[in-house]
């Protein structure tokens, strides 16, 4: 996906929330930053190697703080003055000890966020069963990281944006979920199933299963939106008054 130069900030009125994006050199972080800039948010990026951000078209529009996620002093410096912190750090691919590294990094981040007075942490996790059974080491670590953040003292918004099929399929499969707001301020929700077929078997599989997916994911869509509407009504319902 090609990048384009972000437009100049256009935020009207009072100063917007200051955002910190970790993992800005990654796929999601690298696409989140220009979206935040386009909405007018001041953005700071935390990177162990700031040089990895120098070739991004938006690099001149952000503040970059060099910090290692496993060193509290640097993390605290990156979080100073931040209102919302996006935690997109993971240690997958660093060896067999990645779960311990994830655990150490999120512990440092959660503690530093409290000390820095961060108002909210946004975390990208994964959907796991209630009993946590049958998880891969990666998903087990994602769940543990989310739990540490939720218990860390700063309000957390956990986002579950994409699910990858763990089944053996003749291709790669994802389900993308997205929530946002329209121009009228109404909440919107969308979902999209993606399948990248592998060879003729993959194409044959998709042709045979796509009608079934339409029924399953259509029902999923309706259930999610219905649950959101119920939750909204519950929040808006006036609290009972005592006599």
Phi, psi and omega in degrees: 000124182284145178266153174232155180296132180289144177292163179294146179306143183226034185280119179276160172078211185298163180300134180283173178294140176274129186249140170249130177245118171267160180065030184290345178276354180273180185297309184286313180300321181293340177260338176289318185304307181296332177293318178295318179297318181297331178277356176094010180277135170291133187237135171241138178248136174257124183218137176293323177235093181303337180299335180290346180259352189295335182267003177283141182296337181264003188300327180284352183258002181236161170266136181242129177245125178280122180201142173267131183298343181262008179238112188298321184301313180293321179295318179297321178297320180293330184271349182300128178078007183268139177266315182233128180244127178264115183263101182240033184264136169210156185252012179301133181098359180263005179120182185295339183268018186298328180296320178291323177295318176301317182296315180294316184296315183289328176297316178297316183294315181298317180293317180293326179296321176297314182297325182276353180076029177297139184271333180202145173245133176250126187235135177261111182242203179224155178280129182231155176297155181302324182270359177069017185276153174068024182274145170288160178306324180295309180294326177298319178292319179300318180295319180294318179299315178300319179296321179295317179296316181297332180263010188271353177103350176247133178306138185236135170252113181265121181257136177240093193265327184214135177248132177253133180293128178268357180286161175278107183236157177279053180158185180254139183228139176223159169233119180261133177239140181215137175235144181197199178227145176269185183293340179270003180083007179276143178287137178240153178221136177219154176217151183215127175268133182235133176226126177254100187291151176245102177074189182296326180297323179294317178295319179295320179300313184294320179298325183279329188259344187300321177299321178296318179299323179300321179289313183295309184285333173296317176295321178298316179300313181295322180294318180295314181293323178295319179295322178295320178295320178296318180296321179295318179295324180293322179291320183282345183292128180298143177288143180295146179256145180280162179250000000 
